[in-house]
Amino acid sequence: MIRPARLLVAALIGVALCPAIQPPLRAQDAVSALSAGEVDKLRDLAQDPPERLMAFVGFLNQRADRIEKLATGKRMPGREEDLHELMQQMNSILDDLADNLDEYGKYHRDVRKVLPKLVSAAERWATVLKTPAENQEYSVARRLALESLNDVHDEAALMIAEQKAWFLAHPPNKPADKKAE
C-alpha cells in the first residue's frame, strides 16, 4: 500500500517537473538576432576580447547600414516591419555587447584600443536609429534600442578611464626580449 505522504511527494515532484518537459510557448521561443555564422565568429573570438568587441561593432554596423538604407532609400512595401526587425536586432546585439563589456571590465581584460572605436561607432548608430521618421510600428523598438545603445556608450566611455587607471597601476607583462638572455 502506498503511503499518503509518498503519494503527495510524488505528485509535487511531478508538478515541479511539468514545466521542464513542456515545450515553450511560441512567444517564449528565443529568436537570436545573430545569424549562425555570426554566432560562430563570436565563439571563435571568445579568447580575444578586442577582436570579439570589433566583431560586435561589425554586426551592429551592418544593421545600422541597412536601417539607413531603408530610411533614406526608395520607399518599399514592408519597410516599417523591416525597420522594426532591424531595431530589435540592434537592441538584442547591444544587450549581448553590454554583457561582454561587463565581463571584460570585471576581469580587467585589455580592450583599451577598441573602446574609443566603440564609443565613436555608438554615436553613429544613435544618429542612424533616429533617422527614420516617427512611426508607431517601430517606435518602441527604436526606444529600446536607443536605451541599450546609451548604456553601451556610457559603459564604454567609463571603461576607457577605468582601464587606463587599472593598466597604469598594473602594467601587463611584456614578452621577454630574446636579446636580454
Secondary structure in CASP SS format (residue, H / E / C, confidence):
PFRMAT SS
TARGET T0000
AUTHOR 0000-0000-0000
METHOD secondary structure of the structure
MODEL  1
M C 1.00
I C 1.00
R C 1.00
P H 1.00
A H 1.00
R H 1.00
L H 1.00
L H 1.00
V H 1.00
A H 1.00
A H 1.00
L H 1.00
I H 1.00
G H 1.00
V H 1.00
A H 1.00
L H 1.00
C H 1.00
P H 1.00
A H 1.00
I H 1.00
Q C 1.00
P C 1.00
P C 1.00
L C 1.00
R H 1.00
A H 1.00
Q H 1.00
D C 1.00
A C 1.00
V C 1.00
S C 1.00
A C 1.00
L C 1.00
S C 1.00
A H 1.00
G H 1.00
E H 1.00
V H 1.00
D H 1.00
K H 1.00
L H 1.00
R H 1.00
D H 1.00
L C 1.00
A C 1.00
Q C 1.00
D C 1.00
P H 1.00
P H 1.00
E H 1.00
R H 1.00
L H 1.00
M H 1.00
A H 1.00
F H 1.00
V H 1.00
G H 1.00
F H 1.00
L H 1.00
N H 1.00
Q H 1.00
R H 1.00
A H 1.00
D H 1.00
R H 1.00
I H 1.00
E H 1.00
K H 1.00
L H 1.00
A H 1.00
T H 1.00
G C 1.00
K C 1.00
R C 1.00
M C 1.00
P C 1.00
G C 1.00
R H 1.00
E H 1.00
E H 1.00
D H 1.00
L H 1.00
H H 1.00
E H 1.00
L H 1.00
M H 1.00
Q H 1.00
Q H 1.00
M H 1.00
N H 1.00
S H 1.00
I H 1.00
L H 1.00
D H 1.00
D H 1.00
L H 1.00
A H 1.00
D H 1.00
N H 1.00
L H 1.00
D H 1.00
E H 1.00
Y H 1.00
G H 1.00
K H 1.00
Y C 1.00
H C 1.00
R C 1.00
D C 1.00
V C 1.00
R C 1.00
K C 1.00
V C 1.00
L H 1.00
P H 1.00
K H 1.00
L H 1.00
V H 1.00
S H 1.00
A H 1.00
A H 1.00
E H 1.00
R H 1.00
W H 1.00
A H 1.00
T H 1.00
V H 1.00
L H 1.00
K H 1.00
T C 1.00
P C 1.00
A C 1.00
E C 1.00
N C 1.00
Q C 1.00
E C 1.00
Y C 1.00
S H 1.00
V H 1.00
A H 1.00
R H 1.00
R H 1.00
L H 1.00
A H 1.00
L H 1.00
E H 1.00
S H 1.00
L H 1.00
N H 1.00
D H 1.00
V H 1.00
H H 1.00
D H 1.00
E H 1.00
A H 1.00
A H 1.00
L H 1.00
M H 1.00
I H 1.00
A H 1.00
E H 1.00
Q H 1.00
K H 1.00
A H 1.00
W H 1.00
F H 1.00
L H 1.00
A H 1.00
H C 1.00
P C 1.00
P C 1.00
N C 1.00
K C 1.00
P C 1.00
A C 1.00
D C 1.00
K H 1.00
K H 1.00
A H 1.00
E C 1.00
END
